[in-house]
Amino acid sequence: MPNNQKSQSSSSQSGGKDDSILLIVIAFSMAIGIFLPSFGIIFEPFLLIWLGFLLFLNLIRMDPQQLAFIIKKPLLVIIFTIIKLIAIPIILYAVTNIIYPSLALSVLLLSGISTGLGAPFVINVFEKSNNRLPFVVGMIILTSIAVPFILPSLVFLLVDVSKFEIPIANMMILLAEALFLPLFAGWFTKRKAPKLAKKIEEKSFILSLILISFINFGIFAKYSNYFFSQYSFVITMSIAAFALYIIYGLIGYVSAFLFDKKDKSFRIAAFVIMSYVNNILIVVFASKFFGNEVAALAAFYNLSYYSMIIPMKKIFYLKKKIYD
């Protein structure tokens, strides 16, 4: 067997092993949160910290100079940000308000939040050679900067918020801490301590799994009692979470296809930026200002967020094989 074929075979076997490990860790961490809530709840107050470290691990491999291309040519990122933060939440809120009014506010909040800080991890799992990682990072930055202004405005215009208070300044501070600190930490480490950065990059998959476990511990511990006392609520939230995941992803995929019919990596990246949203931030804010039931959809979105990573990777890989 030629050396390049051996290399590809080894890479494929490694990828399959990593996929299996990821599925096991996701299922195990969710189960621990549900069945051992007294343990899992320990991790709940630090959800945004775990997410920030996850961003650091999966951005440390990116060259900051790649992002300059997005900054110099921002039109694509701006268009997708408008779709992500304005078009999708307004349309889905209107539709949900007609077919399932009690979920409308939850759908609006989840649909209108920024691209998730874990999106680089997902794009790396889907396709490690994806040349659209800077586009994903650009979406994280721009949507995170814009969402504290856009989402509260949409809520104010579309929902009766007389009983609620949305602290825009607190949201901005929280987003800045969760986003920019990991970004700068990753770039600083890569620049000043390249050997350390390389070691971290080599261990990033295992470390990412640990952080994902911590997130799932906290999320599912908080809603553990619903799994044992309110079955219909769990079923409704789960169905809604998976339906929204598919809708978000398809909107991104189709939008990218309309822009560029040849670039498969772009379509995969667009699927990720739309479907892998910053739902943990909504869990934190919605539970505080709107109540746990409004926040529940964002919490249950973790089911689709992580459990669909490997199935979608298989679908994209199969699609690439067919087209290639």
C-alpha positions as CSV (number, residue, x, y, z in Angstrom):
1,M,0.0,0.0,0.0
2,P,1.4,3.4,-0.9
3,N,2.4,5.7,1.9
4,N,-0.4,8.3,1.1
5,Q,-3.0,5.6,1.2
6,K,-1.7,4.3,4.5
7,S,-1.8,7.9,5.8
8,Q,-5.5,8.3,4.7
9,S,-6.5,5.0,6.1
10,S,-4.9,5.8,9.5
11,S,-6.5,9.2,9.5
12,S,-9.9,7.7,8.7
13,Q,-9.5,5.1,11.5
14,S,-8.5,7.8,13.9
15,G,-11.5,10.0,12.9
16,G,-13.9,7.0,13.4
17,K,-12.4,6.4,16.9
18,D,-12.7,10.0,17.8
19,D,-16.4,10.0,16.6
20,S,-17.2,7.0,18.8
21,I,-15.5,8.6,21.8
22,L,-17.4,11.9,21.3
23,L,-20.8,10.1,21.1
24,I,-20.0,8.1,24.3
25,V,-18.9,11.2,26.2
26,I,-21.9,13.2,25.2
27,A,-24.4,10.4,26.1
28,F,-22.6,9.7,29.4
29,S,-22.3,13.4,30.5
30,M,-26.0,14.0,29.7
31,A,-27.0,10.9,31.7
32,I,-24.9,12.0,34.7
33,G,-26.6,15.4,34.7
34,I,-30.0,13.8,34.6
35,F,-29.5,10.9,37.1
36,L,-27.0,12.6,39.4
37,P,-28.2,16.2,39.6
38,S,-26.6,16.8,43.0
39,F,-23.2,16.2,41.3
40,G,-24.0,17.9,38.0
41,I,-25.3,21.1,39.5
42,I,-21.8,21.9,40.9
43,F,-20.8,22.8,37.3
44,E,-23.9,24.9,36.5
45,P,-22.7,28.3,37.8
46,F,-19.6,28.1,35.5
47,L,-21.3,27.3,32.2
48,L,-19.9,30.4,30.4
49,I,-16.4,29.7,31.7
50,W,-16.4,26.1,30.3
51,L,-17.6,27.6,27.0
52,G,-14.9,30.2,27.0
53,F,-12.2,27.6,27.5
54,L,-13.8,25.5,24.7
55,L,-13.4,28.5,22.4
56,F,-9.8,28.9,23.4
57,L,-8.9,25.3,22.6
58,N,-10.5,25.3,19.2
59,L,-9.3,28.7,18.0
60,I,-5.7,28.3,19.1
61,R,-5.1,26.4,15.8
62,M,-6.2,29.4,13.7
63,D,-3.8,32.0,12.3
64,P,-5.1,35.4,13.3
65,Q,-4.0,36.7,9.9
66,Q,-6.7,34.6,8.4
67,L,-9.3,36.7,10.1
68,A,-7.9,39.9,8.4
69,F,-9.5,38.6,5.1
70,I,-13.0,38.7,6.8
71,I,-12.3,42.2,8.2
72,K,-11.2,43.5,4.8
73,K,-14.2,42.0,3.0
74,P,-17.0,42.0,5.6
75,L,-20.0,42.0,3.3
76,L,-20.6,38.2,3.4
77,V,-20.4,38.1,7.2
78,I,-22.7,41.1,7.5
79,I,-25.3,39.5,5.2
80,F,-25.2,36.3,7.2
81,T,-25.4,38.2,10.5
82,I,-28.6,39.9,9.3
83,I,-30.1,36.5,8.3
84,K,-29.0,35.1,11.7
85,L,-30.0,37.8,14.1
86,I,-32.9,39.5,12.3
87,A,-34.6,37.4,9.6
88,I,-34.6,34.0,11.3
89,P,-35.9,35.1,14.8
90,I,-38.6,37.3,13.3
91,I,-39.9,34.6,10.9
92,L,-39.7,31.7,13.4
93,Y,-41.3,33.9,16.1
94,A,-44.2,34.7,13.8
95,V,-44.7,31.1,12.8
96,T,-44.4,29.8,16.3
97,N,-46.8,32.4,17.6
98,I,-49.4,31.0,15.3
99,I,-48.9,27.2,15.8
100,Y,-47.6,27.1,19.4
101,P,-47.9,30.5,21.1
102,S,-46.5,29.3,24.5
103,L,-43.1,28.6,22.9
104,A,-42.9,31.8,20.9
105,L,-40.8,33.7,23.3
106,S,-38.4,30.8,23.8
107,V,-38.0,30.4,20.1
108,L,-37.4,34.1,19.6
109,L,-34.6,34.2,22.3
110,L,-32.9,31.0,21.0
111,S,-33.2,32.0,17.3
112,G,-31.9,35.5,17.9
113,I,-28.8,34.7,19.8
114,S,-25.3,34.8,18.4
115,T,-23.3,32.0,16.7
116,G,-22.1,29.7,19.5
117,L,-18.6,30.0,21.0
118,G,-18.4,26.2,20.4
119,A,-18.8,26.5,16.7
120,P,-15.1,26.3,15.9
121,F,-15.0,23.0,17.8
122,V,-17.9,21.7,15.6
123,I,-16.4,22.9,12.4
124,N,-13.1,21.1,13.3
125,V,-15.0,17.9,14.0
126,F,-17.0,18.1,10.7
127,E,-14.0,18.9,8.5
128,K,-10.5,19.6,10.0
129,S,-9.3,21.0,6.7
130,N,-12.3,23.4,6.3
131,N,-10.9,26.7,5.0
132,R,-13.9,28.6,6.2
133,L,-12.9,28.6,9.9
134,P,-12.1,32.4,9.6
135,F,-15.7,32.9,8.4
136,V,-17.0,31.0,11.4
137,V,-14.9,33.1,13.7
138,G,-16.0,36.3,12.0
139,M,-19.6,35.3,12.5
140,I,-18.9,34.6,16.2
141,I,-17.3,38.0,16.7
142,L,-19.8,40.1,14.7
143,T,-23.0,38.4,16.0
144,S,-21.7,38.6,19.5
145,I,-21.0,42.3,19.2
146,A,-24.4,42.9,17.6
147,V,-26.7,40.6,19.6
148,P,-26.9,42.7,22.8
149,F,-28.5,45.5,20.7
150,I,-30.6,43.5,18.3
151,L,-32.1,40.8,20.4
152,P,-33.4,43.1,23.2
153,S,-34.9,45.3,20.5
154,L,-36.7,42.4,18.9
155,V,-38.0,41.3,22.2
156,F,-39.2,44.8,23.0
157,L,-40.9,45.2,19.6
158,L,-42.5,41.7,19.4
159,V,-43.2,40.7,23.0
160,D,-45.0,42.3,25.9
161,V,-41.9,42.9,28.2
162,S,-43.6,45.1,30.8
163,K,-43.0,42.5,33.4
164,F,-39.3,41.9,32.5
165,E,-36.0,43.7,32.5
166,I,-33.2,43.0,30.0
167,P,-29.8,44.3,31.1
168,I,-28.1,45.2,27.9
169,A,-24.9,46.4,29.6
170,N,-24.6,43.1,31.5
171,M,-25.2,41.1,28.4
172,M,-22.5,43.1,26.6
173,I,-20.0,42.6,29.4
174,L,-20.7,38.9,29.6
175,L,-20.3,38.4,25.9
176,A,-17.1,40.4,25.8
177,E,-15.6,38.3,28.7
178,A,-16.8,35.0,27.2
179,L,-15.6,35.8,23.7
180,F,-12.7,38.2,23.6
181,L,-10.7,36.9,26.5
182,P,-10.4,33.4,25.0
183,L,-9.6,34.8,21.6
184,F,-6.8,37.0,22.9
185,A,-5.6,34.3,25.2
186,G,-5.3,31.9,22.2
187,W,-3.6,34.3,19.9
188,F,-1.2,35.5,22.7
189,T,-0.3,31.9,23.6
190,K,0.3,31.1,20.0
191,R,2.5,34.2,19.5
192,K,4.5,34.2,22.8
193,A,4.6,30.5,23.6
194,P,4.3,28.5,20.3
195,K,5.6,25.3,21.8
196,L,2.9,25.4,24.5
197,A,0.3,26.3,21.9
198,K,1.3,23.2,19.9
199,K,1.0,21.0,22.9
200,I,-2.4,22.4,23.7
201,E,-3.5,21.9,20.1
202,E,-2.4,18.3,20.2
203,K,-4.5,17.7,23.3
204,S,-7.4,20.0,22.3
205,F,-9.8,17.1,21.4
206,I,-9.6,15.4,24.8
207,L,-9.7,18.7,26.7
208,S,-12.8,19.8,24.6
209,L,-14.5,16.6,25.6
210,I,-13.9,17.3,29.3
211,L,-15.4,20.8,28.9
212,I,-18.4,19.5,27.0
213,S,-19.0,17.1,29.8
214,F,-18.9,19.9,32.4
215,I,-21.4,21.9,30.3
216,N,-23.8,18.9,30.0
217,F,-23.4,18.1,33.7
218,G,-24.6,21.6,34.6
219,I,-27.4,22.0,32.0
220,F,-29.1,18.6,32.5
221,A,-28.7,18.7,36.3
222,K,-30.7,21.9,36.4
223,Y,-33.6,20.3,34.4
224,S,-33.2,16.8,35.9
225,N,-36.6,16.9,37.7
226,Y,-38.5,17.5,34.4
227,F,-37.3,14.1,33.1
228,F,-39.0,12.3,35.9
229,S,-42.1,14.4,36.6
230,Q,-43.1,16.2,33.3
231,Y,-42.7,13.8,30.4
232,S,-44.9,15.8,28.0
233,F,-42.8,18.9,28.6
234,V,-39.5,17.0,28.0
235,I,-40.9,15.5,24.8
236,T,-42.2,18.9,23.5
237,M,-38.9,20.6,24.3
238,S,-36.9,17.8,22.7
239,I,-38.9,17.8,19.5
240,A,-38.7,21.6,19.3
241,A,-35.0,21.6,19.8
242,F,-34.3,19.1,17.1
243,A,-36.7,20.8,14.7
244,L,-35.0,24.2,15.2
245,Y,-31.6,22.6,14.8
246,I,-32.6,21.3,11.4
247,I,-34.3,24.6,10.4
248,Y,-31.4,26.7,11.4
249,G,-28.9,24.5,9.6
250,L,-30.9,24.2,6.4
251,I,-31.4,28.0,6.3
252,G,-27.6,28.4,6.5
253,Y,-26.8,25.6,4.1
254,V,-29.3,26.9,1.4
255,S,-28.2,30.5,1.9
256,A,-24.6,29.5,1.3
257,F,-25.6,27.4,-1.7
258,L,-27.3,30.5,-3.3
259,F,-24.1,32.5,-2.8
260,D,-21.6,29.8,-4.0
261,K,-22.9,26.6,-5.6
262,K,-19.4,25.0,-5.8
263,D,-17.8,25.6,-2.3
264,K,-18.9,22.6,-0.2
265,S,-16.8,23.8,2.8
266,F,-18.7,27.1,2.7
267,R,-22.1,25.3,2.9
268,I,-20.9,23.2,5.9
269,A,-19.6,26.3,7.6
270,A,-22.9,28.1,7.0
271,F,-24.8,25.1,8.5
272,V,-22.6,25.4,11.6
273,I,-22.9,29.1,12.1
274,M,-26.7,29.0,12.0
275,S,-27.4,25.7,13.9
276,Y,-24.6,25.9,16.6
277,V,-25.9,28.9,18.5
278,N,-24.9,30.4,21.9
279,N,-27.7,28.6,23.7
280,I,-25.9,28.5,27.0
281,L,-26.0,32.3,27.1
282,I,-29.8,32.2,26.6
283,V,-30.1,29.6,29.4
284,V,-28.3,31.9,31.8
285,F,-30.2,35.1,30.9
286,A,-33.7,33.6,30.2
287,S,-33.8,31.7,33.5
288,K,-32.9,34.8,35.4
289,F,-35.2,37.3,33.7
290,F,-38.0,35.1,32.1
291,G,-38.1,32.0,34.2
292,N,-36.8,28.4,33.9
293,E,-39.6,27.3,31.6
294,V,-38.7,30.0,29.0
295,A,-35.1,29.0,29.3
296,A,-35.8,25.3,29.0
297,L,-35.9,25.2,25.1
298,A,-32.4,26.7,25.1
299,A,-31.3,24.1,27.7
300,F,-32.8,21.2,25.7
301,Y,-31.1,22.5,22.6
302,N,-28.0,20.9,24.0
303,L,-29.6,17.5,23.0
304,S,-29.5,18.4,19.3
305,Y,-26.4,20.6,19.6
306,Y,-24.1,17.7,20.6
307,S,-26.0,14.5,19.6
308,M,-26.3,15.7,15.9
309,I,-22.5,16.4,15.5
310,I,-21.6,12.9,14.3
311,P,-24.8,12.2,12.3
312,M,-24.3,15.5,10.4
313,K,-20.6,14.8,9.9
314,K,-21.6,11.4,8.3
315,I,-24.2,13.1,6.1
316,F,-21.7,15.8,4.9
317,Y,-19.0,13.2,4.3
318,L,-21.4,11.0,2.3
319,K,-22.6,14.0,0.3
320,K,-18.9,15.0,-0.4
321,K,-18.2,11.4,-1.5
322,I,-21.1,11.5,-3.9
323,Y,-20.3,14.8,-5.4
324,D,-16.5,14.3,-5.4
